[in-house]
Amino acid sequence: MVRFILFFVVVTCLSCRGQQSEAVVKESEKAGKEKDTHFEKITFSIMQGFNREGFDKDVEILKDGTFYYRLRERYCCPIKANYMGKLDSLQMNKVYAILDATDFNTLKSVQPDEEHASYVSILFTMYNGEIRMKGALSARVWKRILDLLTLVEEQELVPNSNHQFSTAKDVILPPPNFTPSQALLDSL
């Protein structure tokens, strides 16, 4: 009788253990699927503050980890350089962490322009809609955008042909009496 009870307990424990690991696997599969649809595309363009040196930048990150990066001179027709690359799973996890830490509600209202602040145009294409904003950013959101920019700039960049950015035209703030040429607008 003792052997039968011991056998019953062992079988019960093994069957419960098998069901528990199966449930954990199903939950982790669901989490992975949610991350795959967390965003479709992140696109942003940055016009550096007026006292800052460097190029204006355009970035687009797709949900498969492919990114496009462009440097351009302000108010100038020729684009300095176009690049593309691929983020691995570790960098994509960082992208998801940055998105999770971003308060999208702050993008609903434009921040007052600060003197010498960078001007940004952002388009987040999520699985359930779009979030678009242009203007100066709050310090917290600006830090998140800089984190994304730094993440892209640290990758291996492969030269690429011109890539169209849906946010690039929004960041051209020409000085008074300056009309951007059609070639400049078409190249963006």
Solvent accessible surface area in square Angstrom, and as a share of the most:
residue,aa,sasa,rsa
1,M,174,0.78
2,V,120,0.69
3,R,211,0.77
4,F,133,0.55
5,I,88,0.45
6,L,113,0.56
7,F,134,0.56
8,F,127,0.53
9,V,73,0.42
10,V,72,0.41
11,V,69,0.40
12,T,54,0.31
13,C,78,0.47
14,L,109,0.54
15,S,57,0.37
16,C,73,0.44
17,R,173,0.63
18,G,40,0.38
19,Q,126,0.56
20,Q,122,0.54
21,S,63,0.41
22,E,96,0.43
23,A,49,0.38
24,V,88,0.51
25,V,80,0.46
26,K,110,0.47
27,E,118,0.53
28,S,68,0.44
29,E,95,0.43
30,K,131,0.56
31,A,56,0.43
32,G,37,0.35
33,K,140,0.59
34,E,121,0.54
35,K,89,0.38
36,D,91,0.47
37,T,63,0.37
38,H,50,0.23
39,F,0,0.00
40,E,63,0.28
41,K,56,0.24
42,I,0,0.00
43,T,0,0.00
44,F,0,0.00
45,S,0,0.00
46,I,0,0.00
47,M,2,0.01
48,Q,25,0.11
49,G,0,0.00
50,F,121,0.51
51,N,111,0.57
52,R,117,0.43
53,E,169,0.76
54,G,61,0.59
55,F,64,0.27
56,D,3,0.02
57,K,35,0.15
58,D,0,0.00
59,V,1,0.00
60,E,13,0.06
61,I,0,0.00
62,L,48,0.24
63,K,90,0.38
64,D,85,0.44
65,G,0,0.00
66,T,18,0.11
67,F,0,0.00
68,Y,36,0.14
69,Y,9,0.03
70,R,0,0.00
71,L,31,0.15
72,R,10,0.04
73,E,70,0.31
74,R,64,0.23
75,Y,59,0.22
76,C,43,0.26
77,C,54,0.32
78,P,86,0.54
79,I,38,0.19
80,K,114,0.48
81,A,24,0.18
82,N,23,0.12
83,Y,53,0.20
84,M,62,0.28
85,G,10,0.09
86,K,122,0.52
87,L,5,0.02
88,D,80,0.41
89,S,88,0.57
90,L,111,0.55
91,Q,29,0.13
92,M,18,0.08
93,N,73,0.37
94,K,96,0.41
95,V,0,0.00
96,Y,17,0.06
97,A,60,0.47
98,I,22,0.11
99,L,2,0.01
100,D,99,0.51
101,A,55,0.43
102,T,14,0.08
103,D,73,0.38
104,F,46,0.19
105,N,99,0.51
106,T,46,0.27
107,L,8,0.04
108,K,165,0.70
109,S,67,0.43
110,V,95,0.55
111,Q,49,0.22
112,P,108,0.68
113,D,110,0.57
114,E,120,0.54
115,E,144,0.65
116,H,76,0.34
117,A,31,0.24
118,S,8,0.05
119,Y,38,0.15
120,V,0,0.00
121,S,0,0.00
122,I,0,0.00
123,L,6,0.03
124,F,2,0.01
125,T,27,0.16
126,M,24,0.11
127,Y,137,0.52
128,N,116,0.59
129,G,39,0.38
130,E,110,0.49
131,I,46,0.23
132,R,127,0.46
133,M,11,0.05
134,K,100,0.42
135,G,3,0.03
136,A,5,0.04
137,L,16,0.08
138,S,29,0.19
139,A,87,0.67
140,R,196,0.71
141,V,4,0.03
142,W,51,0.18
143,K,109,0.46
144,R,57,0.21
145,I,3,0.02
146,L,65,0.32
147,D,46,0.24
148,L,2,0.01
149,L,9,0.05
150,T,67,0.39
151,L,13,0.07
152,V,0,0.00
153,E,66,0.29
154,E,125,0.56
155,Q,34,0.15
156,E,145,0.65
157,L,52,0.26
158,V,75,0.43
159,P,106,0.67
160,N,46,0.23
161,S,86,0.55
162,N,71,0.36
163,H,40,0.18
164,Q,107,0.47
165,F,6,0.03
166,S,60,0.39
167,T,0,0.00
168,A,0,0.00
169,K,108,0.46
170,D,41,0.21
171,V,0,0.00
172,I,21,0.11
173,L,65,0.32
174,P,52,0.33
175,P,61,0.38
176,P,120,0.76
177,N,162,0.83
178,F,70,0.29
179,T,121,0.70
180,P,32,0.20
181,S,58,0.38
182,Q,118,0.53
183,A,58,0.45
184,L,10,0.05
185,L,49,0.25
186,D,84,0.44
187,S,22,0.14
188,L,3,0.01
